[in-house]
Amino acid sequence: MYEVVDGLARRVLDAVFSGQPSSEAREAWVALLLIAQNWRDSPDLPSDLTTMVNEALPL
């Protein structure tokens, strides 16, 4: 799971730092949010990530 999240995050960060958004980066961002959403109830999920997921993908 770490490798999957790391790969997705790299795509997003590459787009952010290059200033060139892409559909690949947007899809990676959505995938990261969906992963976080599925882990939303985990006590190990940092509270700031929980807040971001709740605001981005409310249930």
PDB file with one MODEL, atoms N, CA, C and O in Angstrom:
MODEL        1
ATOM      1  N   MET A   1       0.833  -1.180   0.000  1.00  0.00           N
ATOM      2  CA  MET A   1       0.000   0.000   0.000  1.00  0.00           C
ATOM      3  C   MET A   1       0.881   1.247   0.000  1.00  0.00           C
ATOM      4  O   MET A   1       0.573   2.239  -0.661  1.00  0.00           O
ATOM      5  N   TYR A   2       1.976   1.183   0.748  1.00  0.00           N
ATOM      6  CA  TYR A   2       2.873   2.339   0.800  1.00  0.00           C
ATOM      7  C   TYR A   2       3.368   2.694  -0.602  1.00  0.00           C
ATOM      8  O   TYR A   2       3.396   3.867  -0.973  1.00  0.00           O
ATOM      9  N   GLU A   3       3.756   1.687  -1.376  1.00  0.00           N
ATOM     10  CA  GLU A   3       4.275   1.935  -2.723  1.00  0.00           C
ATOM     11  C   GLU A   3       3.210   2.544  -3.631  1.00  0.00           C
ATOM     12  O   GLU A   3       3.517   3.402  -4.458  1.00  0.00           O
ATOM     13  N   VAL A   4       1.977   2.109  -3.484  1.00  0.00           N
ATOM     14  CA  VAL A   4       0.883   2.658  -4.289  1.00  0.00           C
ATOM     15  C   VAL A   4       0.669   4.130  -3.944  1.00  0.00           C
ATOM     16  O   VAL A   4       0.608   4.980  -4.832  1.00  0.00           O
ATOM     17  N   VAL A   5       0.555   4.423  -2.654  1.00  0.00           N
ATOM     18  CA  VAL A   5       0.326   5.798  -2.211  1.00  0.00           C
ATOM     19  C   VAL A   5       1.512   6.683  -2.594  1.00  0.00           C
ATOM     20  O   VAL A   5       1.326   7.817  -3.035  1.00  0.00           O
ATOM     21  N   ASP A   6       2.719   6.170  -2.426  1.00  0.00           N
ATOM     22  CA  ASP A   6       3.915   6.931  -2.783  1.00  0.00           C
ATOM     23  C   ASP A   6       3.926   7.269  -4.274  1.00  0.00           C
ATOM     24  O   ASP A   6       4.224   8.400  -4.655  1.00  0.00           O
ATOM     25  N   GLY A   7       3.604   6.298  -5.104  1.00  0.00           N
ATOM     26  CA  GLY A   7       3.579   6.539  -6.552  1.00  0.00           C
ATOM     27  C   GLY A   7       2.531   7.568  -6.946  1.00  0.00           C
ATOM     28  O   GLY A   7       2.785   8.430  -7.787  1.00  0.00           O
ATOM     29  N   LEU A   8       1.362   7.478  -6.342  1.00  0.00           N
ATOM     30  CA  LEU A   8       0.302   8.448  -6.631  1.00  0.00           C
ATOM     31  C   LEU A   8       0.699   9.839  -6.155  1.00  0.00           C
ATOM     32  O   LEU A   8       0.514  10.826  -6.868  1.00  0.00           O
ATOM     33  N   ALA A   9       1.242   9.908  -4.953  1.00  0.00           N
ATOM     34  CA  ALA A   9       1.637  11.203  -4.399  1.00  0.00           C
ATOM     35  C   ALA A   9       2.724  11.853  -5.246  1.00  0.00           C
ATOM     36  O   ALA A   9       2.724  13.071  -5.420  1.00  0.00           O
ATOM     37  N   ARG A  10       3.636  11.070  -5.766  1.00  0.00           N
ATOM     38  CA  ARG A  10       4.699  11.623  -6.621  1.00  0.00           C
ATOM     39  C   ARG A  10       4.122  12.275  -7.877  1.00  0.00           C
ATOM     40  O   ARG A  10       4.596  13.323  -8.316  1.00  0.00           O
ATOM     41  N   ARG A  11       3.101  11.650  -8.445  1.00  0.00           N
ATOM     42  CA  ARG A  11       2.464  12.232  -9.637  1.00  0.00           C
ATOM     43  C   ARG A  11       1.849  13.587  -9.313  1.00  0.00           C
ATOM     44  O   ARG A  11       1.980  14.543 -10.077  1.00  0.00           O
ATOM     45  N   VAL A  12       1.178  13.652  -8.168  1.00  0.00           N
ATOM     46  CA  VAL A  12       0.541  14.903  -7.762  1.00  0.00           C
ATOM     47  C   VAL A  12       1.606  15.965  -7.476  1.00  0.00           C
ATOM     48  O   VAL A  12       1.506  17.094  -7.957  1.00  0.00           O
ATOM     49  N   LEU A  13       2.605  15.605  -6.708  1.00  0.00           N
ATOM     50  CA  LEU A  13       3.645  16.580  -6.350  1.00  0.00           C
ATOM     51  C   LEU A  13       4.459  17.027  -7.557  1.00  0.00           C
ATOM     52  O   LEU A  13       4.855  18.190  -7.634  1.00  0.00           O
ATOM     53  N   ASP A  14       4.714  16.132  -8.491  1.00  0.00           N
ATOM     54  CA  ASP A  14       5.421  16.527  -9.715  1.00  0.00           C
ATOM     55  C   ASP A  14       4.641  17.605 -10.462  1.00  0.00           C
ATOM     56  O   ASP A  14       5.224  18.566 -10.964  1.00  0.00           O
ATOM     57  N   ALA A  15       3.319  17.440 -10.533  1.00  0.00           N
ATOM     58  CA  ALA A  15       2.485  18.429 -11.215  1.00  0.00           C
ATOM     59  C   ALA A  15       2.477  19.748 -10.452  1.00  0.00           C
ATOM     60  O   ALA A  15       2.532  20.819 -11.056  1.00  0.00           O
ATOM     61  N   VAL A  16       2.408  19.671  -9.130  1.00  0.00           N
ATOM     62  CA  VAL A  16       2.389  20.887  -8.314  1.00  0.00           C
ATOM     63  C   VAL A  16       3.690  21.659  -8.475  1.00  0.00           C
ATOM     64  O   VAL A  16       3.676  22.865  -8.723  1.00  0.00           O
ATOM     65  N   PHE A  17       4.811  20.966  -8.333  1.00  0.00           N
ATOM     66  CA  PHE A  17       6.106  21.648  -8.383  1.00  0.00           C
ATOM     67  C   PHE A  17       6.489  22.103  -9.792  1.00  0.00           C
ATOM     68  O   PHE A  17       7.236  23.068  -9.948  1.00  0.00           O
ATOM     69  N   SER A  18       5.983  21.414 -10.816  1.00  0.00           N
ATOM     70  CA  SER A  18       6.294  21.829 -12.182  1.00  0.00           C
ATOM     71  C   SER A  18       5.365  22.946 -12.645  1.00  0.00           C
ATOM     72  O   SER A  18       5.664  23.660 -13.602  1.00  0.00           O
ATOM     73  N   GLY A  19       4.236  23.089 -11.954  1.00  0.00           N
ATOM     74  CA  GLY A  19       3.262  24.093 -12.365  1.00  0.00           C
ATOM     75  C   GLY A  19       2.483  23.690 -13.602  1.00  0.00           C
ATOM     76  O   GLY A  19       1.815  24.513 -14.228  1.00  0.00           O
ATOM     77  N   GLN A  20       2.578  22.414 -13.946  1.00  0.00           N
ATOM     78  CA  GLN A  20       1.886  21.926 -15.139  1.00  0.00           C
ATOM     79  C   GLN A  20       0.913  20.810 -14.757  1.00  0.00           C
ATOM     80  O   GLN A  20       1.290  19.639 -14.707  1.00  0.00           O
ATOM     81  N   PRO A  21      -0.333  21.180 -14.491  1.00  0.00           N
ATOM     82  CA  PRO A  21      -1.317  20.173 -14.133  1.00  0.00           C
ATOM     83  C   PRO A  21      -1.548  19.209 -15.298  1.00  0.00           C
ATOM     84  O   PRO A  21      -1.362  19.560 -16.463  1.00  0.00           O
ATOM     85  N   SER A  22      -1.948  18.017 -14.960  1.00  0.00           N
ATOM     86  CA  SER A  22      -2.225  17.024 -15.995  1.00  0.00           C
ATOM     87  C   SER A  22      -3.384  16.147 -15.547  1.00  0.00           C
ATOM     88  O   SER A  22      -3.723  16.103 -14.365  1.00  0.00           O
ATOM     89  N   SER A  23      -3.981  15.458 -16.492  1.00  0.00           N
ATOM     90  CA  SER A  23      -5.076  14.555 -16.149  1.00  0.00           C
ATOM     91  C   SER A  23      -4.546  13.406 -15.295  1.00  0.00           C
ATOM     92  O   SER A  23      -5.261  12.891 -14.435  1.00  0.00           O
ATOM     93  N   GLU A  24      -3.306  13.005 -15.525  1.00  0.00           N
ATOM     94  CA  GLU A  24      -2.702  11.943 -14.720  1.00  0.00           C
ATOM     95  C   GLU A  24      -2.595  12.370 -13.253  1.00  0.00           C
ATOM     96  O   GLU A  24      -2.877  11.581 -12.351  1.00  0.00           O
ATOM     97  N   ALA A  25      -2.192  13.608 -13.023  1.00  0.00           N
ATOM     98  CA  ALA A  25      -2.079  14.118 -11.650  1.00  0.00           C
ATOM     99  C   ALA A  25      -3.458  14.235 -11.009  1.00  0.00           C
ATOM    100  O   ALA A  25      -3.620  13.915  -9.832  1.00  0.00           O
ATOM    101  N   ARG A  26      -4.448  14.688 -11.766  1.00  0.00           N
ATOM    102  CA  ARG A  26      -5.812  14.791 -11.218  1.00  0.00           C
ATOM    103  C   ARG A  26      -6.345  13.410 -10.851  1.00  0.00           C
ATOM    104  O   ARG A  26      -6.963  13.242  -9.800  1.00  0.00           O
ATOM    105  N   GLU A  27      -6.110  12.428 -11.708  1.00  0.00           N
ATOM    106  CA  GLU A  27      -6.574  11.068 -11.427  1.00  0.00           C
ATOM    107  C   GLU A  27      -5.848  10.490 -10.211  1.00  0.00           C
ATOM    108  O   GLU A  27      -6.451   9.772  -9.413  1.00  0.00           O
ATOM    109  N   ALA A  28      -4.564  10.799 -10.067  1.00  0.00           N
ATOM    110  CA  ALA A  28      -3.803  10.341  -8.910  1.00  0.00           C
ATOM    111  C   ALA A  28      -4.356  10.975  -7.641  1.00  0.00           C
ATOM    112  O   ALA A  28      -4.475  10.306  -6.614  1.00  0.00           O
ATOM    113  N   TRP A  29      -4.698  12.264  -7.701  1.00  0.00           N
ATOM    114  CA  TRP A  29      -5.269  12.964  -6.542  1.00  0.00           C
ATOM    115  C   TRP A  29      -6.582  12.321  -6.124  1.00  0.00           C
ATOM    116  O   TRP A  29      -6.813  12.095  -4.936  1.00  0.00           O
ATOM    117  N   VAL A  30      -7.434  12.030  -7.082  1.00  0.00           N
ATOM    118  CA  VAL A  30      -8.714  11.388  -6.775  1.00  0.00           C
ATOM    119  C   VAL A  30      -8.473  10.014  -6.154  1.00  0.00           C
ATOM    120  O   VAL A  30      -9.147   9.640  -5.194  1.00  0.00           O
ATOM    121  N   ALA A  31      -7.528   9.270  -6.691  1.00  0.00           N
ATOM    122  CA  ALA A  31      -7.214   7.955  -6.135  1.00  0.00           C
ATOM    123  C   ALA A  31      -6.725   8.073  -4.691  1.00  0.00           C
ATOM    124  O   ALA A  31      -7.109   7.271  -3.840  1.00  0.00           O
ATOM    125  N   LEU A  32      -5.886   9.063  -4.412  1.00  0.00           N
ATOM    126  CA  LEU A  32      -5.406   9.269  -3.043  1.00  0.00           C
ATOM    127  C   LEU A  32      -6.559   9.602  -2.098  1.00  0.00           C
ATOM    128  O   LEU A  32      -6.609   9.103  -0.974  1.00  0.00           O
ATOM    129  N   LEU A  33      -7.474  10.435  -2.552  1.00  0.00           N
ATOM    130  CA  LEU A  33      -8.635  10.777  -1.725  1.00  0.00           C
ATOM    131  C   LEU A  33      -9.520   9.556  -1.483  1.00  0.00           C
ATOM    132  O   LEU A  33     -10.055   9.385  -0.387  1.00  0.00           O
ATOM    133  N   LEU A  34      -9.675   8.718  -2.489  1.00  0.00           N
ATOM    134  CA  LEU A  34     -10.494   7.520  -2.321  1.00  0.00           C
ATOM    135  C   LEU A  34      -9.841   6.533  -1.348  1.00  0.00           C
ATOM    136  O   LEU A  34     -10.527   5.900  -0.544  1.00  0.00           O
ATOM    137  N   ILE A  35      -8.530   6.408  -1.425  1.00  0.00           N
ATOM    138  CA  ILE A  35      -7.820   5.553  -0.463  1.00  0.00           C
ATOM    139  C   ILE A  35      -8.017   6.099   0.943  1.00  0.00           C
ATOM    140  O   ILE A  35      -8.336   5.350   1.866  1.00  0.00           O
ATOM    141  N   ALA A  36      -7.829   7.391   1.104  1.00  0.00           N
ATOM    142  CA  ALA A  36      -7.999   8.009   2.421  1.00  0.00           C
ATOM    143  C   ALA A  36      -9.443   7.861   2.903  1.00  0.00           C
ATOM    144  O   ALA A  36      -9.688   7.630   4.087  1.00  0.00           O
ATOM    145  N   GLN A  37     -10.386   7.995   1.989  1.00  0.00           N
ATOM    146  CA  GLN A  37     -11.794   7.862   2.367  1.00  0.00           C
ATOM    147  C   GLN A  37     -12.067   6.458   2.914  1.00  0.00           C
ATOM    148  O   GLN A  37     -12.802   6.298   3.888  1.00  0.00           O
ATOM    149  N   ASN A  38     -11.476   5.457   2.287  1.00  0.00           N
ATOM    150  CA  ASN A  38     -11.681   4.091   2.753  1.00  0.00           C
ATOM    151  C   ASN A  38     -11.021   3.830   4.103  1.00  0.00           C
ATOM    152  O   ASN A  38     -11.402   2.899   4.814  1.00  0.00           O
ATOM    153  N   TRP A  39     -10.048   4.637   4.452  1.00  0.00           N
ATOM    154  CA  TRP A  39      -9.367   4.514   5.735  1.00  0.00           C
ATOM    155  C   TRP A  39      -9.862   5.573   6.716  1.00  0.00           C
ATOM    156  O   TRP A  39      -9.280   5.738   7.789  1.00  0.00           O
ATOM    157  N   ARG A  40     -10.909   6.279   6.370  1.00  0.00           N
ATOM    158  CA  ARG A  40     -11.427   7.408   7.138  1.00  0.00           C
ATOM    159  C   ARG A  40     -11.656   7.094   8.614  1.00  0.00           C
ATOM    160  O   ARG A  40     -11.415   7.952   9.463  1.00  0.00           O
ATOM    161  N   ASP A  41     -12.103   5.916   8.932  1.00  0.00           N
ATOM    162  CA  ASP A  41     -12.431   5.569  10.314  1.00  0.00           C
ATOM    163  C   ASP A  41     -11.252   4.973  11.085  1.00  0.00           C
ATOM    164  O   ASP A  41     -11.390   4.609  12.253  1.00  0.00           O
ATOM    165  N   SER A  42     -10.111   4.877  10.438  1.00  0.00           N
ATOM    166  CA  SER A  42      -8.938   4.321  11.105  1.00  0.00           C
ATOM    167  C   SER A  42      -8.431   5.292  12.170  1.00  0.00           C
ATOM    168  O   SER A  42      -8.309   6.489  11.907  1.00  0.00           O
ATOM    169  N   PRO A  43      -8.135   4.790  13.364  1.00  0.00           N
ATOM    170  CA  PRO A  43      -7.592   5.673  14.404  1.00  0.00           C
ATOM    171  C   PRO A  43      -6.187   6.169  14.063  1.00  0.00           C
ATOM    172  O   PRO A  43      -5.700   7.121  14.672  1.00  0.00           O
ATOM    173  N   ASP A  44      -5.538   5.529  13.097  1.00  0.00           N
ATOM    174  CA  ASP A  44      -4.178   5.929  12.707  1.00  0.00           C
ATOM    175  C   ASP A  44      -4.157   7.030  11.650  1.00  0.00           C
ATOM    176  O   ASP A  44      -3.089   7.556  11.337  1.00  0.00           O
ATOM    177  N   LEU A  45      -5.321   7.391  11.092  1.00  0.00           N
ATOM    178  CA  LEU A  45      -5.384   8.437  10.080  1.00  0.00           C
ATOM    179  C   LEU A  45      -5.226   9.794  10.764  1.00  0.00           C
ATOM    180  O   LEU A  45      -6.000  10.120  11.664  1.00  0.00           O
ATOM    181  N   PRO A  46      -4.241  10.586  10.354  1.00  0.00           N
ATOM    182  CA  PRO A  46      -4.047  11.906  10.981  1.00  0.00           C
ATOM    183  C   PRO A  46      -5.305  12.767  10.861  1.00  0.00           C
ATOM    184  O   PRO A  46      -6.007  12.712   9.851  1.00  0.00           O
ATOM    185  N   SER A  47      -5.582  13.550  11.881  1.00  0.00           N
ATOM    186  CA  SER A  47      -6.813  14.342  11.910  1.00  0.00           C
ATOM    187  C   SER A  47      -6.885  15.342  10.763  1.00  0.00           C
ATOM    188  O   SER A  47      -7.970  15.588  10.235  1.00  0.00           O
ATOM    189  N   ASP A  48      -5.744  15.931  10.363  1.00  0.00           N
ATOM    190  CA  ASP A  48      -5.805  16.888   9.262  1.00  0.00           C
ATOM    191  C   ASP A  48      -6.143  16.190   7.949  1.00  0.00           C
ATOM    192  O   ASP A  48      -6.776  16.789   7.080  1.00  0.00           O
ATOM    193  N   LEU A  49      -5.731  14.933   7.794  1.00  0.00           N
ATOM    194  CA  LEU A  49      -6.092  14.183   6.591  1.00  0.00           C
ATOM    195  C   LEU A  49      -7.575  13.825   6.620  1.00  0.00           C
ATOM    196  O   LEU A  49      -8.249  13.861   5.591  1.00  0.00           O
ATOM    197  N   THR A  50      -8.076  13.480   7.799  1.00  0.00           N
ATOM    198  CA  THR A  50      -9.501  13.194   7.945  1.00  0.00           C
ATOM    199  C   THR A  50     -10.324  14.422   7.552  1.00  0.00           C
ATOM    200  O   THR A  50     -11.320  14.299   6.840  1.00  0.00           O
ATOM    201  N   THR A  51      -9.917  15.585   8.007  1.00  0.00           N
ATOM    202  CA  THR A  51     -10.622  16.821   7.687  1.00  0.00           C
ATOM    203  C   THR A  51     -10.598  17.062   6.184  1.00  0.00           C
ATOM    204  O   THR A  51     -11.628  17.397   5.598  1.00  0.00           O
ATOM    205  N   MET A  52      -9.452  16.898   5.557  1.00  0.00           N
ATOM    206  CA  MET A  52      -9.333  17.124   4.113  1.00  0.00           C
ATOM    207  C   MET A  52     -10.222  16.159   3.343  1.00  0.00           C
ATOM    208  O   MET A  52     -10.901  16.567   2.400  1.00  0.00           O
ATOM    209  N   VAL A  53     -10.229  14.905   3.722  1.00  0.00           N
ATOM    210  CA  VAL A  53     -11.063  13.900   3.034  1.00  0.00           C
ATOM    211  C   VAL A  53     -12.531  14.250   3.225  1.00  0.00           C
ATOM    212  O   VAL A  53     -13.303  14.202   2.267  1.00  0.00           O
ATOM    213  N   ASN A  54     -12.929  14.598   4.439  1.00  0.00           N
ATOM    214  CA  ASN A  54     -14.334  14.934   4.698  1.00  0.00           C
ATOM    215  C   ASN A  54     -14.787  16.140   3.886  1.00  0.00           C
ATOM    216  O   ASN A  54     -15.931  16.189   3.433  1.00  0.00           O
ATOM    217  N   GLU A  55     -13.895  17.116   3.699  1.00  0.00           N
ATOM    218  CA  GLU A  55     -14.253  18.298   2.914  1.00  0.00           C
ATOM    219  C   GLU A  55     -14.251  18.002   1.412  1.00  0.00           C
ATOM    220  O   GLU A  55     -15.068  18.553   0.674  1.00  0.00           O
ATOM    221  N   ALA A  56     -13.355  17.153   0.961  1.00  0.00           N
ATOM    222  CA  ALA A  56     -13.246  16.853  -0.465  1.00  0.00           C
ATOM    223  C   ALA A  56     -14.290  15.836  -0.916  1.00  0.00           C
ATOM    224  O   ALA A  56     -14.835  15.940  -2.015  1.00  0.00           O
ATOM    225  N   LEU A  57     -14.563  14.857  -0.063  1.00  0.00           N
ATOM    226  CA  LEU A  57     -15.487  13.775  -0.412  1.00  0.00           C
ATOM    227  C   LEU A  57     -16.482  13.550   0.726  1.00  0.00           C
ATOM    228  O   LEU A  57     -16.412  12.531   1.414  1.00  0.00           O
ATOM    229  N   PRO A  58     -17.396  14.479   0.929  1.00  0.00           N
ATOM    230  CA  PRO A  58     -18.352  14.294   2.031  1.00  0.00           C
ATOM    231  C   PRO A  58     -19.272  13.092   1.767  1.00  0.00           C
ATOM    232  O   PRO A  58     -19.616  12.787   0.625  1.00  0.00           O
ATOM    233  N   LEU A  59     -19.646  12.441   2.828  1.00  0.00           N
ATOM    234  CA  LEU A  59     -20.588  11.314   2.686  1.00  0.00           C
ATOM    235  C   LEU A  59     -21.969  11.735   3.078  1.00  0.00           C
ATOM    236  O   LEU A  59     -22.898  10.930   3.027  1.00  0.00           O
TER     237      LEU A  59
ENDMDL
END
